[in-house]
Amino acid sequence: MQCPNCGQANRADSRFCQRCGATLAGAAPAAIPAGRPAGSPPPAAPLPAPPPAIGQLGTGGTAAGNIWTPFAGYGTRGRHVSWLLDNLGHQAGDLHTAVTDRFQQRAVPSAQMGWQQLTAQGIIVERRPFYFVQRGITTVALYIAQFGRDLYISQVTYVKSPISSLRVIILALMILFQLFFMFGFTNAVGSTVGGGGAFGLPSVDFGGLAFFLCLVGPLGMLNTLALLLGSIYSVYKFFTEKDVLAILRRRPNEFQQDDTVALEKAVEETVRQALDKIGIATTLMPPSNMATFGSRPRLI
């Protein structure tokens, strides 16, 4: 359907233009109840209550406790944007349903989608329902709730960086060297000192002994210290981010960054189409130009 105001092509069932927000003439008119004149205004009706899971901001229930932050285990936070739609909080439940249906229709390749309850960190803490779209190293989470009489929409991206093959190889070599230093170093030093010397004294291979004591010994101590610090860092990352392999991760490459941005845009556009489906002008949710990589999180 073409918008008469700006010429934008829209879907046949769209009620508003996705570019300028103008009402489309071909949209199906609302049904007029029997017994009411066609020109009379509709009777005032109380605002419908949203489903229990989509209530006021922060009313998703409570949990006994949690040692991790809500998004622990999903990687590093990137893009975080949000929108507040004035006086539309009563449609939070409708948007919840429309978003779920639209995501299933979009069929993002190799993506896992569904609602999950996230728990805050602490004792006797709140829980909130998020719609998750996960693909590869990227997780995009969507939160929909009422904020007073307004409709609040929040979208956040987390990227769990891939494991570096080079770092895995280096770690394996360090572990093998550590095993040699712990169990083979003493025997190797002993082999440089043998019997059969003058006056019954042991013969000494000074070159080999110097190699082991001056080179292998210090390297072994440095290797032990590096593995100890790496272990401490891994334990720290496990208790803070639920990621014991954090030390092995590298920065995503250009292809993976493109995949992340594409998923972000797909989620944002899906929400915009869901708004259009329930009769909310998409101009109230302007597109965000913020990118995950090279930007600081901010609100719109």
Phi, psi and omega per residue, in radians:
M1 nan 2.268 -3.099
Q2 -1.641 2.338 -3.132
C3 -1.265 2.231 3.120
P4 -1.251 -0.262 -3.080
N5 -1.543 -0.826 -3.063
C6 -2.110 -0.140 3.123
G7 1.475 0.085 -3.139
Q8 -1.172 2.380 3.073
A9 -1.420 2.222 -3.138
N10 -2.167 2.900 3.096
R11 -1.169 2.767 -3.052
A12 -1.132 -0.507 -3.092
D13 -1.677 0.169 -3.114
S14 -1.256 2.461 3.084
R15 -1.673 -0.477 -3.120
F16 -2.279 2.650 3.075
C17 -1.235 2.317 -3.121
Q18 -1.315 -0.198 3.113
R19 -1.677 -0.912 -3.027
C20 -1.915 -0.194 3.104
G21 1.445 0.084 -3.132
A22 -1.198 2.569 3.093
T23 -1.231 2.294 -3.118
L24 -1.476 2.332 -3.056
A25 -1.167 -0.501 -3.084
G26 -1.466 -0.011 -3.125
A27 -1.148 2.518 -3.098
A28 -1.153 2.207 3.138
P29 -1.240 2.691 3.123
A30 -1.198 2.509 -3.137
A31 -1.194 2.442 -3.125
I32 -1.729 2.100 -3.130
P33 -1.035 2.598 3.117
A34 -1.126 2.476 3.098
G35 1.568 -0.001 3.132
R36 -2.043 2.278 3.127
P37 -1.011 2.588 -3.063
A38 -1.101 -0.549 -3.071
G39 -1.556 -0.126 -3.071
S40 -1.389 2.586 3.138
P41 -1.249 2.663 3.130
P42 -1.176 2.584 3.129
P43 -1.161 2.577 3.115
A44 -1.163 2.410 -3.129
A45 -2.311 2.560 3.112
P46 -1.131 2.611 3.129
L47 -1.124 2.306 -3.141
P48 -1.200 2.509 3.133
A49 -1.405 2.365 3.120
P50 -1.273 2.891 3.073
P51 -1.019 2.742 -3.094
P52 -0.988 -0.601 -3.096
A53 -1.261 -0.345 -3.129
I54 -2.053 1.347 3.135
G55 -1.921 -2.591 3.115
Q56 -1.166 2.733 -3.137
L57 -0.938 2.161 3.107
G58 1.464 0.364 -3.133
T59 -2.009 0.724 -3.129
G60 -1.613 0.149 -3.135
G61 1.820 -3.140 -3.111
T62 -2.284 2.842 3.087
A63 -2.322 2.781 -3.089
A64 -1.124 -0.670 -3.134
G65 3.011 2.875 -3.120
N66 -2.768 2.321 -3.117
I67 -1.529 -0.222 -3.110
W68 -1.890 2.793 3.014
T69 -1.240 2.837 -3.049
P70 -0.986 -0.644 -3.068
F71 -1.811 0.342 3.099
A72 -1.077 2.354 3.137
G73 1.693 -0.146 -3.130
Y74 -1.747 -0.061 3.081
G75 1.904 -2.660 -3.084
T76 -1.680 2.363 -3.128
R77 -1.264 2.394 3.106
G78 -2.074 -1.927 -3.059
R79 -1.243 2.299 3.089
H80 -2.416 1.945 -3.133
V81 -2.264 2.753 3.135
S82 -2.645 2.801 -3.134
W83 -2.382 2.561 3.063
L84 -2.166 1.993 -3.080
L85 -1.740 2.039 -2.985
D86 -1.112 2.223 2.975
N87 1.063 0.532 -3.139
L88 -2.146 0.327 -3.107
G89 -1.083 -0.481 -3.109
H90 -1.178 -0.214 -3.136
Q91 -1.759 0.252 3.126
A92 -1.075 -0.728 3.127
G93 -1.135 -0.708 3.104
D94 -1.113 -0.701 3.125
L95 -1.169 -0.650 3.075
H96 -0.971 -0.835 -3.132
T97 -1.196 -0.751 -3.114
A98 -1.137 -0.678 3.121
V99 -1.120 -0.766 3.133
T100 -1.054 -0.809 -3.131
D101 -1.125 -0.753 -3.057
R102 -1.196 -0.633 3.110
F103 -1.112 -0.682 3.112
Q104 -1.123 -0.636 3.133
Q105 -1.260 -0.566 -3.088
R106 -1.168 -0.589 3.069
A107 0.947 1.048 3.075
V108 -1.102 2.211 -3.061
P109 -1.095 2.367 3.073
S110 1.025 0.489 -3.117
A111 -1.852 2.526 3.028
Q112 -1.887 2.252 -3.033
M113 -2.288 2.560 3.089
G114 2.830 2.875 3.138
W115 -1.500 2.415 3.106
Q116 -2.373 2.597 3.073
Q117 -1.649 2.137 3.088
L118 -1.798 2.518 -3.080
T119 -2.007 2.347 3.125
A120 -1.262 2.944 -3.129
Q121 -1.541 2.378 3.104
G122 2.301 -2.864 -3.140
I123 -1.954 2.329 -3.043
I124 0.915 1.273 -3.035
V125 -2.059 2.868 -3.089
E126 -1.500 2.828 3.070
R127 -2.162 2.612 3.131
R128 -2.408 2.459 3.123
P129 -1.484 2.243 3.096
F130 -2.134 2.525 3.006
Y131 -1.622 2.098 -3.059
F132 -1.808 2.363 2.958
V133 -2.163 1.945 -3.074
Q134 -2.035 2.273 3.106
R135 -2.599 2.073 -3.123
G136 1.099 -2.195 -3.103
I137 -1.567 0.009 -2.987
T138 -1.902 2.425 2.998
T139 -2.241 2.149 3.056
V140 -1.948 2.135 -3.097
A141 -1.957 2.392 -3.087
L142 -2.103 2.311 3.130
Y143 -2.150 2.246 -3.132
I144 -2.167 2.264 -3.124
A145 -2.799 2.888 2.976
Q146 -1.479 2.541 3.015
F147 -2.274 1.545 -2.940
G148 1.217 -2.132 3.078
R149 -1.690 0.054 -3.097
D150 -1.726 2.855 3.117
L151 -1.835 2.160 -3.106
Y152 -1.911 2.255 3.119
I153 -2.221 2.216 -3.139
S154 -2.246 2.381 3.132
Q155 -2.268 2.221 -3.117
V156 -2.320 2.526 -3.118
T157 -2.015 2.377 3.023
Y158 -2.190 2.383 -3.122
V159 -2.139 2.121 3.084
K160 -1.719 1.778 -3.013
S161 -0.985 2.554 -3.104
P162 -1.264 2.792 3.089
I163 -1.301 2.358 3.116
S164 -1.509 2.162 3.101
S165 -1.103 -0.668 3.128
L166 -1.094 -0.737 3.133
R167 -1.168 -0.609 3.082
V168 -1.106 -0.755 3.140
I169 -1.126 -0.758 3.127
I170 -1.086 -0.744 3.127
L171 -1.112 -0.708 3.119
A172 -1.100 -0.727 3.111
L173 -1.143 -0.671 3.111
M174 -1.133 -0.685 3.126
I175 -1.179 -0.725 3.109
L176 -1.107 -0.734 3.102
F177 -1.137 -0.624 3.121
Q178 -1.149 -0.686 3.102
L179 -1.111 -0.720 3.084
F180 -1.109 -0.751 -3.110
F181 -1.123 -0.598 -3.101
M182 -1.404 -0.671 -2.999
F183 -1.994 -0.374 -3.094
G184 -1.919 -0.223 -3.067
F185 -1.157 -0.769 -3.119
T186 -1.105 -0.739 3.119
N187 -1.153 -0.638 3.134
A188 -1.171 -0.692 3.086
V189 -1.143 -0.718 3.139
G190 -1.112 -0.562 -3.123
S191 -1.230 -0.329 3.095
T192 -1.411 -0.203 3.124
V193 -2.010 1.943 -3.090
G194 -2.204 3.010 3.112
G195 -1.441 -3.132 3.077
G196 1.590 0.244 3.122
G197 -1.418 3.078 3.126
A198 -1.123 2.515 3.127
F199 1.017 0.451 3.098
G200 1.375 0.088 3.127
L201 -1.462 2.638 -3.137
P202 -1.161 2.503 3.062
S203 -1.423 2.549 -3.065
V204 -2.171 2.225 3.001
D205 -1.548 1.606 -3.009
F206 -1.125 -0.581 3.116
G207 -1.123 -0.818 3.127
G208 -1.155 -0.684 -3.141
L209 -1.133 -0.717 3.126
A210 -1.128 -0.648 3.124
F211 -1.063 -0.816 -3.088
F212 -1.267 -0.698 -3.068
L213 -1.377 -0.608 -3.051
C214 -1.654 -0.367 -3.098
L215 -2.004 -0.999 -3.078
V216 -1.163 -0.682 -3.116
G217 -1.036 -0.973 3.117
P218 -1.078 -0.695 3.105
L219 -1.090 -0.666 3.111
G220 -1.128 -0.684 3.117
M221 -1.170 -0.730 3.102
L222 -1.132 -0.692 3.123
N223 -1.123 -0.709 3.106
T224 -1.104 -0.747 3.132
L225 -1.126 -0.724 -3.136
A226 -1.120 -0.741 3.115
L227 -1.159 -0.627 3.116
L228 -1.156 -0.802 3.119
L229 -1.136 -0.669 3.093
G230 -1.109 -0.671 3.112
S231 -1.150 -0.723 3.115
I232 -1.107 -0.739 3.126
Y233 -1.099 -0.720 -3.139
S234 -1.133 -0.704 3.100
V235 -1.139 -0.714 3.104
Y236 -1.067 -0.793 -3.141
K237 -1.147 -0.551 3.115
F238 -1.167 -0.741 -3.093
F239 -1.417 -0.270 3.119
T240 -1.806 -0.648 -3.070
E241 -2.221 0.075 3.141
K242 1.001 0.739 -3.082
D243 -2.445 1.566 -3.097
V244 -1.282 -0.297 -3.126
L245 -1.734 0.334 -3.059
A246 -1.034 -0.571 -3.084
I247 -1.198 -0.307 -3.106
L248 -1.674 -0.008 -3.040
R249 -1.551 2.603 3.113
R250 -2.139 2.968 3.122
R251 -1.220 2.414 3.114
P252 -1.027 2.551 3.104
N253 -1.419 -3.108 -3.037
E254 -1.131 -0.673 3.135
F255 -1.124 -0.746 3.138
Q256 -1.177 -0.587 3.071
Q257 -1.152 -0.712 3.080
D258 -1.068 -0.731 3.121
D259 -1.072 -0.686 3.130
T260 -1.133 -0.819 -3.138
V261 -1.107 -0.696 3.125
A262 -1.084 -0.712 3.132
L263 -1.173 -0.689 3.088
E264 -1.040 -0.821 -3.127
K265 -1.139 -0.658 3.135
A266 -1.119 -0.722 3.123
V267 -1.148 -0.785 -3.121
E268 -1.107 -0.746 -3.133
E269 -1.191 -0.600 3.103
T270 -1.111 -0.739 3.101
V271 -1.114 -0.686 3.136
R272 -1.119 -0.704 3.099
Q273 -1.188 -0.600 3.081
A274 -1.161 -0.653 3.065
L275 -1.073 -0.781 3.124
D276 -1.067 -0.639 -3.111
K277 -1.132 -0.614 -3.107
I278 -1.656 0.129 3.027
G279 1.581 0.405 3.090
I280 -1.857 2.282 -3.125
A281 -1.073 2.252 -3.093
T282 -1.233 -0.251 3.098
T283 -1.167 -0.324 3.098
L284 -1.267 -0.235 3.097
M285 -2.124 1.350 -3.076
P286 -1.129 2.574 3.129
P287 -1.086 2.563 3.094
S288 -1.789 2.296 3.124
N289 -1.633 0.070 -3.110
M290 -1.268 2.396 3.120
A291 -1.858 2.693 3.133
T292 -1.141 -0.779 -2.999
F293 -1.614 2.318 3.101
G294 1.376 0.320 -3.123
S295 -2.369 2.697 3.047
R296 -1.653 2.477 3.125
P297 -1.035 2.449 3.067
R298 -2.634 2.974 3.132
L299 -1.861 2.652 3.069
I300 -1.973 nan nan
